[in-house]
Amino acid sequence: MVLIAPSVLSADFGNLAEAVGEVSPAADWLHVDVMDGHFVPNLTIGPPVVASLRRHSGLFFDCHLMMEDPGSYLGAFAEAGANGCTVHVEVGRSAELLAEARRLGLQAGLALNPETPLDTVLPYLEACDLLLVMTVHPGFGGQRFMAEVLPKLAEARKAVDERGLAVRIEVDGGIDEHTAGLVARAGADVLVAGSAIFGRERPWEAAQAIRRAAEGALATKGAS
Ligand SMILES: O=C(CO)[C@@H](O)[C@H](O)COP(=O)(O)O
């Protein structure tokens, strides 16, 4: 089953609760992009905004911490109502951060950038609930999908399945109704999309189109 996670990065920040409410019937999770201006050259939102949104939404909040020091904030995100927090393998201390996330009752995610080899996350798979394979360089919405990441995504799926793990594999960046089938076939089961949902006139329908494209590709894969 494929989960669709609209990314709030492309939503109207002045009207966030309404934007989230509008897309919710077609969303499984809400992807919350947290950027610190250091790990990535952009600044977005933090725990107070998550806490405010929590009062308006019952969705699973999937917080992607693009931060150099996520460990200092995991507790604040848990307190604010996050359900899952994903940290980047590139910042180090992965074992410690994943264990801390789980200790706080969060689903623990580990992300890797497009140029980061899969080997860097393999030692931590058992400590993860989610592996986030970035399909753009993190920091901004609306970038081009990097098809060169597809072999790494397929390798990640193979590693998770060979170990018999229930780790979800999420993709983020450039996902739309054209790329959804590619990533679903390569093994992704959580699809994050920002501009292809919130950037469209009818976000709810756009999310459904992405879901249909992913499920259609999986059905064809099953039949072939
Ligand atoms: O983490 C990020 C960007 O760093 C994302 O979650 C973006 O929000 C995805 O945006 P689109 O590529 O779907 O427009």
Ligand as a Chemical Component Dictionary entry (heavy atoms), coordinates in Angstrom:
data_LIG
# 
_chem_comp.id                   LIG 
_chem_comp.type                 NON-POLYMER 
_chem_comp.pdbx_formal_charge   0 
_chem_comp.three_letter_code    LIG 
# 
loop_
_chem_comp_atom.comp_id 
_chem_comp_atom.atom_id 
_chem_comp_atom.alt_atom_id 
_chem_comp_atom.type_symbol 
_chem_comp_atom.charge 
_chem_comp_atom.model_Cartn_x 
_chem_comp_atom.model_Cartn_y 
_chem_comp_atom.model_Cartn_z 
_chem_comp_atom.pdbx_ordinal 
LIG O1 O1 O 0 12.286 18.227 1.637  1  
LIG C1 C1 C 0 11.872 18.805 0.677  2  
LIG C2 C2 C 0 12.741 19.758 -0.035 3  
LIG O2 O2 O 0 13.946 19.769 0.605  4  
LIG C3 C3 C 0 10.554 18.501 0.176  5  
LIG O3 O3 O 0 9.671  17.891 1.070  6  
LIG C4 C4 C 0 9.867  19.422 -0.748 7  
LIG O4 O4 O 0 8.778  20.051 -0.157 8  
LIG C5 C5 C 0 9.407  18.655 -1.931 9  
LIG O5 O5 O 0 8.859  19.535 -2.829 10 
LIG P1 P1 P 0 8.463  19.114 -4.282 11 
LIG O6 O6 O 0 9.721  18.633 -4.957 12 
LIG O7 O7 O 0 7.472  17.991 -4.148 13 
LIG O8 O8 O 0 7.905  20.352 -4.867 14 
# 
loop_
_chem_comp_bond.comp_id 
_chem_comp_bond.atom_id_1 
_chem_comp_bond.atom_id_2 
_chem_comp_bond.value_order 
_chem_comp_bond.pdbx_ordinal 
LIG O1 C1 DOUB 1  
LIG C1 C2 SING 2  
LIG C1 C3 SING 3  
LIG C2 O2 SING 4  
LIG C3 O3 SING 5  
LIG C3 C4 SING 6  
LIG C4 O4 SING 7  
LIG C4 C5 SING 8  
LIG C5 O5 SING 9  
LIG O5 P1 SING 10 
LIG P1 O6 DOUB 11 
LIG P1 O7 SING 12 
LIG P1 O8 SING 13 
# 
